[in-house]
Amino acid sequence: AMLEDLKKWVDPLLHKRGWRLRELREFFPKNPGLLGVNVGRFKICLRLRWAARADEIIDREQVRSVMIHELAHMVRGPHDAAFYKAMADIEHELNEI
């Protein structure tokens, strides 16, 4: 249900920017610090459960923040000033929706 809610939340932004997100799914990477990944600008994978406590769902607001981070990778790959500007712009746009 969380992934469906996230998709509905970002769909207007995706449409406005002409982005196509073919797949949004949960993943369980071996790296416990990895919370999300954007694969080829068409697929976003998000950690929804803590690595050490797989029975505990990560807070919705934290998952939303990771989603914004991964959407910013649609604009810019490296974590530089342009990337963080893209994150801020995306967050602003989503708050306007």
N, C-alpha and C positions, 0 to 999 in steps of 0.2 A: 504494500500500500504506500510506503514512503516513496518508492521510486516513481509510482504513478503520480503521486502528488507533486513531486519535484518536476516531472515532465510537464504537467499541466501548468506549473508555476513559470517555467522558462519558455514554454511554447510561444507566447506572444513576442518575446525577445528574439527567439530564433527566427520567427517569421519576419519581424521587422528588419533584422540584419541579414536576412537571406541565407542563414546557416541551416545545414541539414544535419541533424543528430540522428543517425541510423539506429544507434543502440545505446541504451542507458541501463547498466546492470550493476549488481553487487559483486564484489570480489573479496577474496581473502588472501592478500599477498603475504609472502613469508616475512617481509620487512614489517615489523609491527608499527613503525612510524609512518608508513605509506598509507595515506587516507584516500587518495584518488589518483587517477591517471587519465589523460586525454590521448587516445590512440588515433593518430592520423586525422584529427579534427572531425571525425565522424562517429567516434565511439568514446563514451565516458564510463569509466568503472569507478565505483565508490565503495569504500568500506562503510558498512552500516553497523557492524558489530566490532567491539573491541577485541584485539588479538588475544589478550590474556583472559578475557571474559566473554566468550563467544555467545553466551546466553543473554548478554546485556546489549541493548540497542544504543547506539551513539545518539546523543541529543540532536533533535531535528535542526536546531539552529546551527550547530557545528557542521552537520552534513550539508546544509544550505551554503555555508561559508566555503566548504570544500568545492561544492558545485560551482560557485562563482569563480573560484580559483581555476578550476578546470575549464570553464567557459572562457576565461581570459587567455588560455592557451590557444583559443581559436584565432586570437589576434596576434599573439606574440609568444614565442617559445621560451626564451631565456627569462629568468626572474630578474629583470632590470627595471629601471624607472618607467619605461614604456609599458611593461607588463603590469606593474602596480597601478598605473594610470588606467589601463584597460579594465582592471579589476574594479577600481573605484567607479568608472563609467558604467560598467555592467550592474554593479550593486545599485547605483542611483536609478538606472533604467528599470530594474526589477522592482524597486520600491515605488516607482511611479505607476506601475501596472496595477 
